[in-house]
Amino acid sequence: SYSEVRLVNGEETSSALSGRVEILRNGSWYTVCDDYWDIADATVVCIQLGYQSAISAPHSAAYGPGSGGILLNNLHCTGHERTLLECPHLGEGRHYCDHGEDASAVCSTDLQTGTVSSSYNPLLRTAGEIQYEAESLYFAISSRKWVSLTNLYSFAMAAGQTLH
């Protein structure tokens, strides 16, 4: 199942992007508990954001506590999943955590290389979908979803493509 992810309250430098991990599910943003949180889990987040790897996987709300619900706990990712929801976990919304245990990620800003393609529906006069493929992983960005234009541009540049 597809889900959007973001890093909150961190910073972006020339070598890293960091922040508290939040997942968009059914229109709301949720945090992730840090029980069993490790570099493989953080790597899944970083790859979903378009980066090659995680540098670290901070615990204990390193970038401040979130608010609202906690979606996932006891993640056991291998680092090859497309989203955190594909990793083994206790079940959505099942946890014994508070926001003092929110998980974070620090991503290397080395970008994935891959191919960018897009579709356009002239009858609807709307952009269809932009797809980014890297190492056999596909990232679909629908016109109905919010997307970081910086990351999209970075995807295109890393792939040697030009977006029009």
C-alpha positions, 0 to 999 in steps of 0.5 A, spaced: 500 500 500 502 506 498 503 512 503 507 518 503 512 520 508 516 526 510 521 528 515 519 534 520 523 539 524 530 537 522 534 540 517 537 540 510 544 541 509 549 539 503 550 532 505 544 530 509 536 531 510 534 529 517 527 530 521 522 526 525 519 521 521 511 522 519 507 518 514 500 520 511 495 515 512 487 516 510 488 524 510 492 524 517 499 525 518 502 520 524 509 518 527 512 512 528 515 509 534 522 508 535 522 501 538 526 496 534 527 502 529 534 501 526 538 503 520 534 499 515 528 502 517 530 509 516 533 507 509 526 505 507 524 512 509 530 515 505 529 511 499 522 513 499 524 520 499 529 519 493 535 518 497 540 512 496 541 511 504 540 513 511 546 515 515 543 514 522 536 512 525 535 517 531 531 515 537 527 518 543 524 524 539 531 527 537 527 532 532 522 533 537 515 530 539 510 529 534 502 530 535 496 526 533 496 518 532 502 513 532 501 509 526 507 504 526 511 500 532 516 494 532 518 495 525 523 490 522 525 492 515 530 489 511 531 496 507 529 493 501 521 495 502 518 501 498 514 504 504 514 502 511 507 499 511 511 493 507 515 492 513 513 487 518 510 491 524 505 490 530 499 493 525 497 500 524 495 504 530 498 498 535 503 501 539 505 502 547 509 508 545 508 516 546 511 521 542 517 521 546 519 515 542 518 518 535 523 515 530 527 519 526 532 519 520 538 522 517 538 521 510 544 522 505 543 527 500 546 523 495 541 522 490 538 515 487 540 515 479 534 512 475 529 514 469 524 519 470 517 519 465 511 522 465 504 522 462 499 527 460 492 526 458 490 531 453 482 530 454 482 532 461 488 537 461 491 534 467 498 531 468 497 524 469 503 521 473 510 522 473 514 515 475 521 515 477 525 508 477 531 507 480 534 500 482 527 496 480 523 501 485 518 505 482 515 511 485 509 514 482 507 521 483 500 523 482 497 529 480 492 529 486 498 528 491 503 533 494 510 532 492 516 536 493 518 539 487 525 540 489 526 532 490 522 531 483 527 536 480 533 532 483 530 526 481 530 528 474 537 531 474 540 525 477 537 521 471 539 526 466 532 528 464 529 535 463 522 536 466 518 541 461 
